[in-house]
Amino acid sequence: MTPSAERGRGARPRQPRRQNRRRSVRTPATAGTAPPGTAPPGTAPPGTAPPGTDLPGTAAPAPPALGHFQTLPLELFQMLLNYLPVKDISTLSMVSKSISARLIRYIATAAGSRRLLLQDFHQEPPAPRGSASILEHYRALGLLLKRCTLLLPTRDRLRSVQRLLQGVSCFKLSGCAVPLRCLGLRCYGEFLQILTAGWDELECHRVFNFLWELSNLARKVQTVVSSKPGSARRLELRIRLFCRGVLLSPGSRRSDSAFWLTRILKPWPMVNQARLLYIIFGPVSSRDGHVVWQKMTEGPTDESSLKGLADAIKLLYGTEAREWTADDVISLVDELSVVPQEWLMENNARLLLLSGNSICFTFLASKAVNGRAVELARLMVFMVLVCEKDLYCMDWAVRMMQKVCKVFSTPWERNNFLQCLENCFARMLMDMLQAVLAGDRDEEDSSFLNLFHLMNAQANFHKEILSLAMGSSSSST
């Protein structure tokens, strides 16, 4: 049968194959079928972005607060800290608040305390060269706790730090049995110095009040300043070491030292201020470290015994101590010169010379203004004697006398002072000569030596005056 016959018998004509039909291609990612209205497996749901892309208005998931330490057990994290220097732990504490909180908990553990709260404060011999000293260790620890407690209020920071340090007995005022050979208070001072660096004055007031109450210093200071000098020797020594080691830590800035010294002295009357200043900075025995109260009244002393007092006076007189006026400092020096009894005038003169030109002139000028010419002349003679003994330039004494003479308001007052000065030289020479002729000599033959120094002092002093006078007269002609 022909094709035409087939068509004639009702057969449908053959449809041409459509060339543009879409053919589905299966891939491993899209194999299988999904229910209607759902995305195939491996594709993002509608309204979400595939991994690695961000849609507008969406935020990427935040990383864990502990970072890679999130996967470590707490015990392993603390074991790792044992291998890090304290400075590196301090840097780690700034990564996040969670890590900082973990570090605080670590320090409070027994292992952390053994690792960070070193207590070998009685090292003999000292640490070898090149190794970190215990003072440096506590500086680094101070920085660590400063950063860990950064977000806390001042009072809470102090309490938190105190809870960590309360087990260290050498940090307490009476906690160490051998305080003279202990570095505990020095380490505590270095620690506090770093911890409070940059704090404002109000916060530092709170620190002082916290330490004052914690150590019960008010009652202890009241005991030593109101009792007979030397009757509470051990307590005097403890207060001296605590104030110098903790509050007045060596190496502190002058402004910080002036602040702490002001806080120590200001609550007390002037008489007690002088007593307390002598306890903290006065001369001590090289044998047991106790304050030597009779040092200034028994005989002339050397510069080393007066240097601490002179530095403290300069600190209070400087611009850093804003709460002290010149009159306050002069009154304190005046009160100090009778602690516990009146000092030898030579020791007064040596203290003024060590205190600097400004304080020395202000002190002398106050006597000139108040009409105390005889006392001023005697003090000036001893200043000349100290210049001779301690090898200061005599030209300084002459120029100081010139400045004082300008303070007098009338020529009569100035001439009266100069007359008193020469009379004082003459009386002192006669007294010393009489002592030599009477044979009052000790092992060092001090009476003859004093006469020798005074005669040389007078000669050199007048030589400078004559040189100055002749120079000014020749220039005027």
Secondary structure, 3 states (H helix, E strand, C coil): CCHHHHHHCCCCCCCCCCCCCCCCCCCCCCCCCCCCCCCCCCCCCCCCCCCCCCCCCCCCCCCCCCHHHHHCCHHHHHHHHCCCCHHHHHHHCCCCHHHHHHHHHHHHCHHHHHHHCCCCCCCCCCCCCCCCCHHHHHHHHHHHHHHHCCCCCHHHHHHHHHHHHCCCHHHCCCCCCCHHHCCHHHHHHHHHHHHCCCCCHHHHHHHHHHHHHHCCHHHHHHHHHHCCCCCCHHHHHHHHHHHHHHHCCCCCCHHHHHHHHHHHHCCCCHHHHHHHHHHHHCCECCCCCCECCCHHHHCCCCHHHHHHHHHHHHHHHCCCCCCCCHHHHHHHHHHHCCCCCCCCHHHHHHHHHHHCHHHHHHHHHHHHHCCCHHHHHHHHHHHHHHHHHCCCCHHHHHHHHHHHHCCCCCHHHHHHHHHHHHHHHHHHHHHHHHHHHCCCCCCCCHHHHHHHHHHHHHHHHHHHHHHHHHHHHHHHC
